[in-house]
C-alpha cells in the first residue's frame, strides 16, 4: 500500500492499517496447521477447569440455581463425578489433539458437551459451559485438521496407566475428601481420611460421614475415579497388540535391486535390509527410504536408497506417511548430499551429528610414525600366538559359520542386539553370502577349556556397493588379549586387495569436530565447554573412545547429519534415537508385545511394510 506524506509517495503502511490487519488475523484464527496445537492446549485447560469444578465445593448462581432445584439430587451428585471424569479424559487426550489424531477429535467432540452439562448442573458455571461449547463448535468446524491415524499400540501403557491414573485418582480423591472437611461429622484423623479414599476408589463406603447429602457427592466422585482407572487400564491392556516390524520378501528383493545399481553411493545402504525396519518406495519404485517408528518419531537412517533423481518421490511418500499418523519425521546419519535433498524437499532443518571414518585401502599402511602404536600392538598380539582369517561368508564351512554365530551371541554384552544406523542384526543369511568375516584364532593352552575352540574374536563386514565394505559387528572373547579389534581391522585391510575391496567404512564418531577443536590450543570457551560435556557423557556412551579408536587408522572423515522439523523436537528425537540404537532399554515387563506377521500384513498397506537398521 502506498500513501503520500508531505506530497511524497511512501510505501509505509499506516499504523491504523496494521492494527486492522492484526485484528483480521485474530478473527480469522490460527493457520490450519496450527489448529491442533491450539485445540490441544485449550482442551487441557478446560479439562483442568472441569476437574476443579467437580472437586471444589460449589457455589450457586441464583439464575441457574432454580434449574437445579427441579432435578433429582442424585443427578446433581452424578454431575460432580461426571465433571471430574470428563476433565481427566480431556487431559489424557490433549496430546492426541495436538498431534491431530482422529480418535482424539472424536473423543473430544463426545466429552465437551458432557462436561458443559456437568458444569452447568453441578457447578452452575456459565463461563465454563460456554467455553466448552465454543471449543466443541470449533472442533466441528475444523474436523479436517484432525486426520492422523491412531498410533501402534503397546501393552506397557496399561501398566503405566494403572500406576499414573491410580496415583492421580488417589490424590484427587484426597482433595475431594479434604475440600468437604467443614461438612464432616466429627474430626477424623488423616489415616482415616486415607482409608476412606481407598475404600471409595474400590466402590465401598468408608467410615467418614457428612451432613447435607455430601456423602453422595464424595461417594460418586471416588467411585467414578476408581472406575475410570480400571476401565482405561483394561482398554489399554486388551486392545490389539503392537504390530511387529516386518520387511517382506518382496520389499527386500526390491531393495537389493536398488542397492545393486546404486549401492556405491552410501556406506549405510546395506543396513536398510535389516528386517526390523520399514520401507517406503517412490511412485516410480526407483528410490526408497527405510525407517522405524520409535516413541512417535518416524526415524529414517542414512540416505534414501536408489537413484538420486527419484529421491524426492520417496521422501514425499515418507513425509505423507508421517503426516497421516502424526509422527515426528527425522533422519539420522544422512550424508551431506542426503541432507541437502531432505531439507530442500521438506523444509526440515539439519544439524551435523558427527563424522564417519572411511579408510581408503590403497592409502593404508602400517609404516610411519603415525601408525606406530597400532603396528606395535599388532606385532605383540601376533607374537602371542594369534592368527587371523578374512573370508567371504559364502566361503565358510557350515561348521565354521555356526561357531561364529554362536560365539557372536555368547560374547554380546547386552541381552538384546543393539543398533539401528550401522548394524544388520544377523550373520550368515543365505542372501548375505558376499559379506566378509574376519576371525582371530589362538590354540587353547593346556588345561584351558574354550567353548568355541581356537576362535577368540570376530568381525562382520557388509557390502558397500561393488568395491566397499562397512564394519557391522565387532565381538571378542573377554579372556582374549587386548587389541583384538585393531588386529582384525588391520587383517581385513591387508586382505582387502585380494577381496577386491577399495574402501572401508568404520564407525561413526559422534560430535568428532567438537572433540577435536576443543582439545586444540586456543580453543574458545564455548568449544571447550562442548568438549567437556562430551567427555563427561563418554562415561556412559562411547563418544570419546570411539573417536580415538577410529583415529588410530588415519581415516578421512565424512560428515553425517541429523534432519529434524524444529529445535524443540531434538530432545524427543534424541531419546528415540537412543532407544533405536539400544542405549535406552525398557524393562522386559514394559516392552511391546509384537503381533504375528499375518496381523501386521492386514494392518499395514503394501507401501508401509517395515525395515530397520542398527548401530
N, C-alpha and C positions, 0 to 999 in steps of 0.2 A: 504494500500500500504506500502511495506517495502523497505527501502533503506539502503545502507551501508555508515556509516560515520566513517572515520578513521579505516576502516577494520571491524567495528562492525555493526551488523544489527539493524536497528531502524525502528519503526512504525510511525515516524513523517512524515506527508505529506509535501512535499516541498511547499514553498510559491507560486512558479510558478503554481503548480498544483491547489492550492486553488484559484488563480486568474482565471485559466481556468474554474474551476468548477463554480465559481461565474458568469463568462461570459456566460456559458452554461445555467445557471438558468435564467439569464436575457433574453437571446434569446428565451428560451422556454416559458417565460411569467409566469404569476401568476398561482397558483393552481386553478383547476376548481371551487372549492367552493368560491374562492376569485374573480373570474371574474366579477360577478355582481357589487360588491363594486367598483372595478377599473373602470368599464364601466360607472357606475353612476357618479363617480367623474369627469371623463374626459368629459362625456356628459354635466355636469353642466358648466364646463369651456368653452366648445365650445358654449354653449348657451349664456354665458356672452360675448364671442367674437362676436357672431352673433348680439347681441343687440348693442354692441359698434360699429360694422361695419355699422349698419343702422342708428345710432344716430349721430356719429361723422362725420363732413364733410369729404368727401372722398378725397384721393389723388390718382393720376393715375400713374400706372406703364406703361412706354411707350410701352412695348411689348404687353400688354393686352389692352391698350387704343385703339389700331387700331381695335380690335374686337368690342368694344362697339360703335364705330363710325358708324358701318353698321346697328346697331339695332335702332328701333324707340325710341324716347325719353321717351315715356310712359312706355316702357319695363324697362328702367333703373330706373325710379322712382318707379315702382312696385317692382323691385328687392330690393330697400331700405326698403320698407314696409314689404316685404316678409322676409327679413333677421331679422327684429325685431320680427315678429310673430314666426318664427322658433326658435329664441333664447328664447323667453318666454316659448314656449311649451316644449323645451328641459329642461329648469329649472323645469317646472312643473312635468315632468315625470322622473326626475333624481332619486327621492326617489323610484319610482316604479322600475327603473332599478336596484338600489341597492338591492331591495327585490326580484329580479329575476322574475318580473311579465311578463307574455306572452304579454299582451296588451301593456306594456311599450316598450318591444322589437320591436313589430310591428310598433308602433308609431315612434320609433327612426329610424328604417330602412326606413320609408317613409320620415321623416323630414330631415335627414342628407344630402341626395343628393339635396334636395330643398335648404337647407341652403348653401351648397357648391356652387351651381349655382348662388344663390343670391349674395354671397360674391364675386364671380368671376365677375359678370356683373356690380355690383354697386361699390363695394369697390376695385375691382381688386387685391384682396389679394390671392396670390398663396399659402402662408403657411396656411392660414385659410381654403382654399379649400381643400388642400392636407390632413390636419388633419381631416377634416370632412369625407372625402372619406376613409381614413385609418380606422377610427372608424366604418364606415359603413361596410367595408370588414371584420373587426374583429367581428362585431356583427353577420354577416352571418356565419362566421366560428364557432362561439360559440353559435349557436342557441339553442343547447340542454341545455345550462346552464340557460336558461330563460324558466322555465316550470311551474312557480307558477300561480295558477288560480287567477282571479280577486277577490277583496275584496267584502264583502257585502256592499250594497250601502245605503246611508243615505242622506236625503234632506237638512240637516243642512249645508252640504258642499256647496250647491248652494248659500246660503246667505253669507257664509264665502268667497266664490269665488268672489261674487259680490263686497264685501267690499274690499278685498285684491287686486283683479285684477283691480278694479276701481281706487284704490289709486296708484297702480303701473303704470297703464296706464296714469293717470294724471301726475305723476312725470316724467315718460319718455317723455310724450308729451311736458312738460315744458322744459325739457332738449333739445329736438329736436328743439323747437322754439328758445330757447336761443342760441343754438350752431350755428345757422344761423343768428345771430344778425348783422354780417357785410354785409349781403345781404338784410337787411330790408330797406324799403323806409321810411325815417324819423326816429324818435326815440320814438316809442310807450312806454308808461309807463307800470309798472308791472301789474296793474289791466287789462289793455287792452290785455297784453300777456296771462293772466289767462283766460280772456273771449275768446280769440282766441283758446286756448287749449280746453276749454269746448265745444265750438261750433264745433270744428274739431272732437272731440270724438263722437259727435252725428251725424256726417256726413255733417255738414253745413260749409259754407265758412265764416271765421272770417274777421275781419276788417284790419288785418295786410297784407301788400303787400311786395313782394320780387322782386329782379331782377334776371336775368339769370335763369329763369324757376324753381327757388327754390320753388315757390308756389306749384308745383306739388309734389315735394318730401315731403314737410311738410304736405300737404293735404292728400296724400295717406297714410303716416305714421300714422297720427292722426286717420283717418278713419279706418285703419286696427286695431289699438289698441282698438277703441271703438267696432268694430265688433267682435274682439276676446273676449272681456269681455262679450258681450251679448251671443255669441254662447256657450262659456264654461259654463256660468251660466244656460242657457236654457238646456244644455245637463245634467248637474247635477240635475236640478230641475225636469225634466220629465223622467229620466231613471227609471228602475224598482225599487220598494221600497225595503228597507232593510228587509230581511227575519226575521220574528219573531221567537224567540226561541220556541222550541216545544219538549216536551217529549211525544212520542207516547204511547198509552196504552200498546202496545206490549213490548216496551222498559222498561216501568215501571214494568210490570209483571216480566220480566227477572231480573231486579234489585232487586225486592222484594224476588225472589227465592235465589239470591246470598246472600242477607242480612240474610235470614232465616238460611242459612248454615254457613256463615262466618261473621255475623254482630257483634260478640263479639270482634273482633279484633280492630276496630276503632270506637271511640265515635262519629266521624263525618259521619259515613257511611250513616245514615238515611237521611242526608241532600242532598244526591245525588238524592233523589226523588223530589227535588224542580223542578217545571215544567218550569222554565226559564233557565235551563241548557241543555247542550248537553251531549251525552254519546257515547263512542266508546267501542266496545267489543273485546276481544281477539278472535283469529280464532276458539278456542275451545268453546267460549261462557262461560268459567268458571271464567272470570275476566272482569272488566270494569273500565274505567276512565271517570269521569264526569268533564265537563269543561264549560266555557263560553268565547267567544271571545270579548275582550274589547280593543278598540283602537289599533288593530293589535296584541294584546297579547292573545295567547291561554292559558287561565288561568285555570288550574286544581285545585281542592280543596281536601285536605285530602289525605289519602292513596287510591290506587286502591281498588276496591271492589271485593271480591271473593277470590278464592284460591291463596295463595301466589305463588305457583308453576306456575300459569298461569299469574301472573302479567307482566312478561316480554313481553308476547304476546300483552296484552292490551297497554302497554307502547309503544311498537313498532308501533302499529296502530295509537296511539296518535301522535307520532313523524312524521310518514308518512303524516298524515293529515296536521300537522303544516308546513311541508316542501312543501307540494303540494300547499298551499295557501301563503307560505312565512310568516306565523305568527311566532311571537316570543314565543317559548314554555316556560312555567313557572308553578310551583306548589306552592300553598300557604297552609301552615298549615299541612304538612305531618309529620308523626311520624319519629322517628329515624330509625326504620326499613324501612319505606317507603322511606326515604331519601337515605338510603344505596342502595336500589334497583334502585331507579331513577338514581342516579349518576353512578352506576355500568353499567347499561344498556344503558345509553345515553351519558355518558361523560360530563354531566352537573355538575355544582358546587352547593353547598348547604351552607346556612347560617342560623344560629339559629335566629328565629324571635320572640321568646317568649316562654311562658310556659302555659300549660293547667292545670287548677286547678281541681283536682279529689278528691272527698270525699268518703272514704270507710264508708258505713253506719254502719258497726259493730263497728268501732272505734270512731264514732261521739258521743259526749256527751256535754251537756251544763254545766256540772260541771267543776270545776277547775278555777284557776285564769286567765288562758289564754282566757277563754270564758266569762269572767265577763261582758264585755261591751255588747256582744250580748245577754247574759242572762238578764241583766237589761233592755235592750231595749225591748225585747220580753215581759217581765213581765209588763212593763209600758204600752205597747200597749194593752195587754190583759185586764189590769185594766181599760183602757179607753172604754171598751165595744166591742172590736173586737173579732171575732171568725173566724175560718178557716175551710175549707173543702178541702180534697185531694181525687180525684176520677179519674177513667179512663174516657176517653171521652165517651165511649160507655155506661157508667152508668148515664150520664146526661140526663135529660129530654130534648125534643126538645126546650121547652121554655127557660130552663136554658142555653142551648148551644147557642141559638140565642142571649140571653142577653150578654153572654160572648163575642161572636163575635162582636156585636155592640159596646160594651164597649172597646174592644181592638182597634177597628178602631178609636173610638172617642178620646181615650187617647193617640194616636200616636202623637208625636211632630213634625213629618215631613209629607209632602203631600204624599210621596210615601214610601212604605215599604223598610226599609234598610236591607242590609245583603247579604252575599254570602257564607261565610265559615260555619257559625253556625246559620242559620235561615232557616226554612222550607217555610215560606211565606203563610201559611194557617192554619186554626184551624177548627177542626170538619169534616174533609173529611171522607167520608164513609170508605175509605181504611186505615184511621189512627185512628181507634177506640181504639187501645191499647195505644195511647198516654195518658198522665196524665195532668190534670188541677188542680192547686191549687188556691183557691179563698179566699179572705178576705172579711168579711161582718161586717156591723155595722148598726143598725137601725137608720134611719134619725131622727134628733132632731125635736122637734115641730116647724113647720113652714118651715123646710128645705125641698126643692124640689130637689130630685136627679133623673136624667133620668133613672138610672139603679137600682132603688130600694136600697137595702142594700148592693149591690156589690160595693166594694171600690178598689180592686186590684185583679190582676190575674197573673198567671204564667203558661206557657205551656212547657211541657217536652216531648221529643220524645224518642222512644226506642233506646237503645244501646245494641243490642243483646237480649238475653233472660232475663238477670237479671240486666240490667243497664238502666240509663236514662241520657239524655243530656238536659240541660236547653236551651230552644229555644227562649223564649219570656218573657219579664217582662213588665207589664203595670200597672199603678195605677192612680186613681183619684187625680188630683193635690190638691184637698181640703182635702185629707186624711192625717192622721198623718204621720210624717217621720218614716221610718223604716219598711214600708210595705214589701219591698223586703227581708229584713232579716227575718221578721215574716214568710213569706211564704216558704222560703227555709228551715227554721227550721221545719215548719209544714210538709213539704214534707219529710225531713229526718226522722222525728218521725213516719210518716205513712209508710215509705218505707218497713219495715219488713213485714207488713200486705200485701203490694202490691208485695212482693217477689222481691224487688229491693235491690241489694247489693252494688251498686256504682253509684255515681252521678258525671257527668261532668258539671262543671260550665263554666265560661268564659275563653277566652284567656287573659293572661296578657302580652302585648307586651313588649319585652325587659326587662322582670322582673329581670333577673340576673344583668343587668347593674344598675337598680334602687336599688337593694338590696346591691350589692357590693359597689356602690358609696356612700351609706349612712353609711357605717361602718367605725370605727376608723382605721386610717392608710391606707385608700384607696388611690391609686395612682392618679396622676394628670389627666391621660387620662380617667380613670373611672369616676372621679369627673366631668370632662367636659361632658362626655356622659350623666351622670345623670342630670346635669344642663340643657342640651339641651332637654332631655326628659321631664323634669318638665316644661320647657318653652312651649313645644309643647302641654302639657297637658291642656293649657288654651283653646285650640280649640278641642283637641281629648282626649278621656277618656283613658289616658295611666296610669298615677299615680293613679287616683281614682279607676280604675278597678282593679289594683293590690291590693290596700289597701282593697277594698271591698271583693275580693276573700280571702285575707289573714285572714279575720275575722274567717273563718270556719276551719282554720288549715288544709288545704288540702295538699296532696302530689302533687308535680309539675312534669309534664311530658313535656319535651322539644318538641317544634314544629319548623319546618324548612321551609324555602323558597328555592326552587330549581330554578336555572336560568342558562342561557348559558354563559354570560360574565358579568363582573362587570359594564361595560358601559351600559348594559341593565337594571341595577337595578332602575335607576330613572324612566324609562319608565314603568317597571313592577310595581313599587310602585304607579305610577299615575293610572295605570289600576286597581290595587287592591283597591285604594281609590274610584274609580268610581264604581267598582263592589259592594263594601260594602255600597255605598250610601253616603259617606262623601263628595264627589265632585259631584254636580249635575249641569247639563247643564240647562239653561233657557228653559222653555216649547217650545219657538219658535225654539230652536236648537235641540230638541230631535228627535230621529229617529221615523219615522212612520212605524210601523210593517206591514208587508204584511199579508193577510189572511192565515190561516194554510194550505189551499189547495195549495197555491202558494209555500209555504215552502217545502211541500212534493214533489212537482215537481222539485224544485231546488236542494234539498239535497238527496244524496244517502242514502240507508237504514242505513248504519253504521254511518251516520253523524247526526242523529236526536239529538235534543238538550235537555239538562237537566242542571239546575244550583242550587246554594245554597247561603245563606247569613249569615252575622254575625252582 
